[in-house]
Amino acid sequence: QVQLVESGGGLVQAGGSLRLSCTASGSISINAMGWYRQAPGKQRELVATITRIGTTTYTGSVKGRFTISRDNAKNTVYLEMNSLKPEDTAVYYCNNVWSPLMWGQGTQVTVSS
């Protein structure tokens, strides 16, 4: 089964930026992919999606600040996060939107005020 590995998280101050990467062990080129996040004590939420051809959607709280992109040749999906806020603090995961794979370990993003 395809495995997902997220990276790029870290500790940043409010207003800072991070770029997350999610690399799959197999091809994901035909799949709509999404970035999710889970804050402590909260349910996992979908924050951004990208289709096979690059159409994107965002949840309202990140619209205008986050950008999802993909490189199908590298089986990698990215999440560029700008103007980060403390409420963006969470573990971030990627996955196939319609046929979820086994979840990766995620990457921790911590935004200090």
ROZALO-247631 format. One line per 4 residues: number of its first residue (from 1); their letters; for each residue y, x, z of C-alpha. Coordinates in pm, whole numbers, plus 50000, padded with zeros to 5 digits. Layout:
! ROZALO-247631
NUM	A	Y/X/Z  ...
END
This chain:
! ROZALO-247631
1	QVQL	50000/50000/50000  50354/50115/49929  50521/50269/50231  50893/50261/50303
5	VESG	51086/50539/50473  51444/50482/50585  51686/50763/50666  52053/50845/50700
9	GGLV	52140/50672/51025  52335/50830/51306  52617/50800/51554  52964/50739/51413
13	QAGG	53297/50621/51543  53437/50285/51446  53593/50306/51102  53349/50572/50990
17	SLRL	53094/50571/50712  52724/50629/50663  52491/50622/50366  52138/50501/50427
21	SCTA	51844/50571/50199  51511/50394/50167  51242/50568/49966  50920/50399/49866
25	SGSI	50591/50580/49813  50529/50374/49501  50722/50192/49236  50966/49924/49348
29	SINA	51145/49896/49017  51043/49535/48951  51124/49411/49299  51430/49265/49460
33	MGWY	51496/49485/49761  51694/49419/50074  51846/49599/50367  51789/49434/50703
37	RQAP	51909/49517/51052  51801/49434/51403  52032/49474/51698  51896/49487/52055
41	GKQR	51794/49143/52172  51858/48985/51833  51646/48876/51540  51623/49086/51229
45	ELVA	51880/48977/50972  51914/49035/50601  52244/49205/50522  52223/49294/50153
49	TITR	51997/49246/49853  51970/49392/49506  51765/49261/49218  51571/49460/48964
53	IGTT	51870/49457/48731  52127/49534/48997  52266/49197/49101  52375/49218/49462
57	TYTG	52438/48980/49752  52578/49044/50099  52594/48859/50424  52948/48761/50513
61	SVKG	52999/49006/50797  52944/49311/50573  53095/49188/50247  53359/49429/50124
65	RFTI	53239/49707/50356  52877/49769/50253  52743/49847/49907  52376/49831/49813
69	SRDN	52247/50023/49514  51920/50150/49376  51771/50430/49171  51449/50297/49023
73	AKNT	51351/50637/48887  51349/50768/49243  51206/50451/49400  51503/50457/49634
77	VYLE	51749/50197/49759  52078/50294/49923  52323/50126/50157  52672/50269/50165
81	MNSL	52844/50152/50482  53218/50190/50527  53467/50072/50789  53186/50054/51039
85	KPED	53228/49839/51348  53051/49849/51685  52880/49522/51593  52707/49702/51305
89	TAVY	52502/49892/51562  52135/49822/51490  51816/49962/51348  51832/49930/50971
93	YCNN	51528/49862/50755  51463/49801/50388  51194/49586/50233  51088/49384/49934
97	VWSP	51275/49056/49963  51010/48817/49826  50686/48999/49906  50749/49203/50219
101	LMWG	50562/49527/50260  50469/49688/50588  50795/49761/50769  50902/50121/50799
105	QGTQ	51028/50280/51117  51387/50204/51035  51691/50421/51093  51921/50382/51392
109	VTVS	52290/50326/51331  52517/50345/51634  52889/50278/51603  53105/50372/51899
113	S	53437/50205/51971
END
